[in-house]
């Protein structure tokens, strides 16, 4: 028997990541039309520098839950945040060293846009 493809995304973190990716792809498309290829992939790269570490953090923190796991949740939050910040730093470092040509304002714009969309999505989905 064929399996059905799930049509409803239930976990809020997954929804936030999908919203971030959608807005990022749309903004990269607009950037491509207005500013060109370099700006477009710079926006994409900046957004991915934000989204990938944030997704790792969410997976790390929300892997355990419940009253008995509170110590592990707190520990995972600290470790996850540290690793997230390290991944962001490495992402920017790798982009500056290996991506030529790079539109630096577009790179940071993609990062900030993905971050803001994540915060706004979280607030909207929480209320």
Secondary structure as GFF3:
##gff-version 3
##sequence-region A 1 127
A	DSSP	alpha_helix	12	35	.	.	.	ID=ss1
A	DSSP	alpha_helix	37	61	.	.	.	ID=ss2
A	DSSP	three_ten_helix	67	69	.	.	.	ID=ss3
A	DSSP	alpha_helix	70	98	.	.	.	ID=ss4
A	DSSP	alpha_helix	104	126	.	.	.	ID=ss5
###
